[in-house]
Amino acid sequence: MAQTTRRATQMSSKRPRRTQEERSAATREKLLDAAIECLVELGYARMTTTDVADRAGVSRGAQLHHFPSKVELVTSAIRHLADRRLADLRREAAALPAGKRGIPQMTELVWSYSSNSLFMAVLDLIVASRTDRELHTALWPIEKEFAQASSQLLRELYAGYVDHPDFELMMHLTVHMMRGMALQKIVKDDDRHRRQALKLWERLMSAVLEERRGTGKED
């Protein structure tokens, strides 16, 4: 028994201790994840930085050290979330078989990203920023970064259609439509109607983007 204890102690002593930088990064990660969870469950208006610190299991002082204000904490969490979700979406698309990467499949993937609870939290922030100048100012550069990253991802997802003269406009319309559908979920959770609308939009996208490039006229 004593020998086993000594062996365990020796093994434990050989484990490299985390540096201060690593511990700080881990604490920051906990706070960002906790902020996202609070935002989803409570909404921006109801959540507090104390809620986030408690959920992350860190002290109030540690929370203030990393994120001195609620706006800074929430906007950092949204940037953290956006990077992660875009990477997830890119991986999901890459995992699809070659024959399953058409407009319907890509549009379904984009909708799955645009309709989950995490995206709803982002919408909550956007609405809150209408009357919160500090939040609006902080969100603007994140929204700009996200729009650029999303545009690049859409060009990857719909790679076969990027040369179409209406491609950019179709992508903008797709994003706007899906945001509207996501907002509608708050008022009326009618998934059957949304699925029908999404299928119709897929057909409309195909009709536009799969026509001949340029004028769309036949030779």
LOFIPA-12927 format. One record per residue (C-alpha): z, x, y. Coordinates in Angstrom, 2 decimals. Layout:
N
+---------+---------+---------+
:      pz :      px :      py :
+---------+---------+---------+
:       Z :       X :       Y :
...
+---------+---------+---------+
//
This chain:
219
+---------+---------+---------+
:      pz :      px :      py :
+---------+---------+---------+
:    0.00 :    0.00 :    0.00 :
:    0.96 :    2.77 :    2.39 :
:   -2.21 :    4.65 :    1.50 :
:   -4.34 :    1.56 :    2.24 :
:   -2.61 :    1.13 :    5.58 :
:   -3.21 :    4.77 :    6.50 :
:   -6.87 :    4.47 :    5.52 :
:   -7.30 :    1.35 :    7.69 :
:   -5.58 :    3.12 :   10.58 :
:   -7.85 :    6.12 :   10.21 :
:  -10.96 :    3.91 :   10.15 :
:   -9.77 :    2.03 :   13.19 :
:   -9.11 :    5.24 :   15.09 :
:  -12.67 :    6.38 :   14.41 :
:  -14.18 :    3.34 :   16.12 :
:  -15.47 :    4.34 :   19.54 :
:  -13.64 :    2.64 :   22.35 :
:  -15.72 :    0.61 :   24.74 :
:  -16.26 :    2.17 :   28.12 :
:  -15.10 :    0.45 :   31.28 :
:  -18.72 :   -0.38 :   32.04 :
:  -19.14 :   -2.05 :   28.64 :
:  -15.94 :   -4.05 :   29.04 :
:  -17.02 :   -5.14 :   32.51 :
:  -20.43 :   -6.21 :   31.22 :
:  -18.80 :   -8.19 :   28.40 :
:  -16.51 :   -9.98 :   30.86 :
:  -19.45 :  -10.79 :   33.10 :
:  -21.38 :  -12.18 :   30.13 :
:  -18.45 :  -14.42 :   29.17 :
:  -18.22 :  -15.77 :   32.71 :
:  -21.94 :  -16.49 :   32.92 :
:  -21.97 :  -18.32 :   29.58 :
:  -18.86 :  -20.28 :   30.54 :
:  -20.40 :  -21.21 :   33.89 :
:  -23.47 :  -22.62 :   32.16 :
:  -21.30 :  -24.65 :   29.77 :
:  -19.23 :  -26.05 :   32.65 :
:  -22.34 :  -26.84 :   34.65 :
:  -23.83 :  -28.77 :   31.72 :
:  -20.63 :  -30.68 :   30.91 :
:  -19.15 :  -31.25 :   34.38 :
:  -21.99 :  -30.89 :   36.85 :
:  -21.99 :  -28.70 :   39.94 :
:  -19.83 :  -31.00 :   42.08 :
:  -16.99 :  -31.30 :   39.53 :
:  -16.87 :  -27.80 :   38.08 :
:  -14.57 :  -25.19 :   39.60 :
:  -14.36 :  -21.44 :   39.23 :
:  -10.93 :  -21.94 :   37.63 :
:  -12.61 :  -24.07 :   34.94 :
:  -15.03 :  -21.23 :   34.28 :
:  -12.36 :  -18.53 :   34.12 :
:  -10.28 :  -20.63 :   31.71 :
:  -13.23 :  -21.32 :   29.45 :
:  -14.28 :  -17.67 :   29.46 :
:  -10.73 :  -16.59 :   28.63 :
:  -10.49 :  -14.19 :   31.56 :
:   -8.06 :  -13.98 :   34.45 :
:   -8.74 :  -15.55 :   37.81 :
:   -8.67 :  -12.07 :   39.31 :
:  -11.38 :  -10.85 :   36.93 :
:  -13.53 :  -13.84 :   37.79 :
:  -13.17 :  -13.19 :   41.53 :
:  -13.94 :   -9.52 :   41.01 :
:  -17.30 :  -10.29 :   39.41 :
:  -18.17 :  -13.45 :   41.32 :
:  -16.24 :  -13.99 :   44.59 :
:  -17.66 :  -17.49 :   45.17 :
:  -18.69 :  -20.55 :   43.21 :
:  -22.25 :  -20.35 :   44.53 :
:  -22.62 :  -16.72 :   43.49 :
:  -21.24 :  -17.48 :   40.03 :
:  -23.48 :  -20.49 :   39.44 :
:  -26.69 :  -18.95 :   40.77 :
:  -26.08 :  -15.78 :   38.73 :
:  -25.56 :  -17.97 :   35.67 :
:  -28.81 :  -19.83 :   36.30 :
:  -30.76 :  -16.57 :   36.63 :
:  -29.11 :  -15.36 :   33.40 :
:  -30.02 :  -18.63 :   31.69 :
:  -33.61 :  -18.67 :   32.95 :
:  -34.29 :  -15.16 :   31.65 :
:  -32.86 :  -16.06 :   28.26 :
:  -34.71 :  -19.37 :   27.96 :
:  -38.07 :  -17.89 :   28.95 :
:  -37.62 :  -15.18 :   26.33 :
:  -36.71 :  -17.83 :   23.73 :
:  -39.77 :  -19.90 :   24.58 :
:  -42.02 :  -16.87 :   24.35 :
:  -40.60 :  -16.04 :   20.90 :
:  -41.03 :  -19.62 :   19.68 :
:  -44.66 :  -19.64 :   20.77 :
:  -45.35 :  -16.28 :   19.13 :
:  -43.83 :  -17.54 :   15.87 :
:  -46.33 :  -20.41 :   15.60 :
:  -49.23 :  -19.90 :   13.15 :
:  -52.53 :  -19.02 :   14.81 :
:  -53.92 :  -22.48 :   14.06 :
:  -50.96 :  -24.18 :   15.74 :
:  -51.29 :  -22.77 :   19.23 :
:  -53.42 :  -25.40 :   20.89 :
:  -52.69 :  -27.57 :   23.91 :
:  -50.54 :  -30.12 :   22.00 :
:  -48.26 :  -27.50 :   20.44 :
:  -47.84 :  -25.51 :   23.65 :
:  -47.16 :  -28.65 :   25.67 :
:  -44.52 :  -29.74 :   23.15 :
:  -42.82 :  -26.36 :   23.53 :
:  -42.85 :  -26.57 :   27.32 :
:  -41.42 :  -30.10 :   27.17 :
:  -38.65 :  -29.01 :   24.78 :
:  -37.66 :  -26.43 :   27.38 :
:  -37.92 :  -28.87 :   30.28 :
:  -35.94 :  -31.70 :   28.70 :
:  -32.81 :  -30.12 :   27.24 :
:  -29.30 :  -30.20 :   28.69 :
:  -29.64 :  -26.72 :   30.18 :
:  -32.63 :  -27.71 :   32.25 :
:  -30.78 :  -30.84 :   33.33 :
:  -28.08 :  -28.56 :   34.71 :
:  -30.70 :  -26.78 :   36.79 :
:  -31.91 :  -30.12 :   38.12 :
:  -28.33 :  -30.94 :   39.04 :
:  -28.19 :  -27.78 :   41.12 :
:  -31.51 :  -28.52 :   42.81 :
:  -30.32 :  -31.98 :   43.83 :
:  -26.95 :  -30.60 :   45.03 :
:  -28.71 :  -27.98 :   47.14 :
:  -30.32 :  -30.71 :   49.26 :
:  -27.08 :  -31.12 :   51.24 :
:  -25.43 :  -27.75 :   50.50 :
:  -27.00 :  -25.12 :   52.76 :
:  -25.25 :  -22.18 :   51.09 :
:  -26.41 :  -23.29 :   47.65 :
:  -29.92 :  -23.98 :   48.92 :
:  -30.18 :  -20.50 :   50.44 :
:  -28.94 :  -18.87 :   47.23 :
:  -31.22 :  -20.93 :   44.97 :
:  -34.45 :  -20.30 :   46.86 :
:  -35.07 :  -16.70 :   45.68 :
:  -34.13 :  -17.68 :   42.11 :
:  -36.52 :  -20.61 :   42.18 :
:  -39.25 :  -18.29 :   43.47 :
:  -38.60 :  -15.73 :   40.71 :
:  -38.48 :  -18.45 :   38.09 :
:  -41.73 :  -20.00 :   39.31 :
:  -43.48 :  -16.63 :   39.05 :
:  -42.07 :  -15.95 :   35.58 :
:  -42.93 :  -19.47 :   34.42 :
:  -46.48 :  -19.13 :   35.75 :
:  -46.94 :  -15.91 :   33.78 :
:  -45.54 :  -17.53 :   30.65 :
:  -47.83 :  -20.55 :   30.98 :
:  -50.80 :  -18.21 :   31.29 :
:  -49.69 :  -16.65 :   27.99 :
:  -49.10 :  -19.97 :   26.25 :
:  -52.45 :  -21.43 :   27.35 :
:  -54.28 :  -18.10 :   27.22 :
:  -57.57 :  -19.63 :   26.09 :
:  -57.88 :  -21.71 :   29.24 :
:  -56.85 :  -19.41 :   32.10 :
:  -60.44 :  -18.95 :   33.26 :
:  -60.95 :  -22.67 :   33.81 :
:  -61.23 :  -23.43 :   37.55 :
:  -58.58 :  -26.18 :   37.30 :
:  -56.13 :  -24.23 :   35.15 :
:  -53.57 :  -23.44 :   37.85 :
:  -53.61 :  -27.00 :   39.16 :
:  -53.16 :  -28.42 :   35.65 :
:  -50.16 :  -26.16 :   35.10 :
:  -48.58 :  -27.25 :   38.38 :
:  -49.12 :  -30.89 :   37.48 :
:  -47.62 :  -30.30 :   34.02 :
:  -44.47 :  -28.76 :   35.46 :
:  -44.08 :  -31.49 :   38.09 :
:  -44.63 :  -34.25 :   35.54 :
:  -42.10 :  -32.82 :   33.12 :
:  -39.48 :  -32.41 :   35.82 :
:  -39.99 :  -36.04 :   36.74 :
:  -39.69 :  -37.13 :   33.11 :
:  -36.52 :  -35.09 :   32.76 :
:  -35.04 :  -36.77 :   35.83 :
:  -35.99 :  -40.18 :   34.43 :
:  -33.83 :  -39.45 :   31.38 :
:  -30.79 :  -39.75 :   33.62 :
:  -31.75 :  -43.29 :   34.61 :
:  -33.24 :  -44.56 :   31.36 :
:  -33.12 :  -42.69 :   28.09 :
:  -36.29 :  -44.14 :   26.59 :
:  -37.61 :  -41.42 :   24.33 :
:  -40.35 :  -43.60 :   22.83 :
:  -41.96 :  -44.19 :   26.21 :
:  -41.69 :  -40.50 :   27.12 :
:  -43.29 :  -39.44 :   23.85 :
:  -46.22 :  -41.79 :   24.53 :
:  -46.60 :  -40.41 :   28.05 :
:  -46.49 :  -36.83 :   26.77 :
:  -49.17 :  -37.54 :   24.15 :
:  -51.37 :  -39.09 :   26.83 :
:  -50.88 :  -36.04 :   29.06 :
:  -51.86 :  -33.75 :   26.18 :
:  -55.10 :  -35.70 :   25.78 :
:  -55.79 :  -35.53 :   29.52 :
:  -55.13 :  -31.78 :   29.57 :
:  -57.48 :  -31.28 :   26.64 :
:  -60.18 :  -33.39 :   28.29 :
:  -60.00 :  -31.26 :   31.44 :
:  -59.37 :  -27.76 :   30.09 :
:  -61.66 :  -27.95 :   27.06 :
:  -64.71 :  -28.99 :   29.06 :
:  -67.25 :  -26.30 :   29.85 :
:  -65.97 :  -23.83 :   32.40 :
:  -67.18 :  -24.21 :   35.93 :
:  -68.83 :  -27.58 :   36.54 :
:  -68.22 :  -28.92 :   33.04 :
:  -71.90 :  -29.98 :   32.82 :
:  -73.93 :  -29.38 :   29.74 :
:  -76.94 :  -27.07 :   29.80 :
+---------+---------+---------+
//
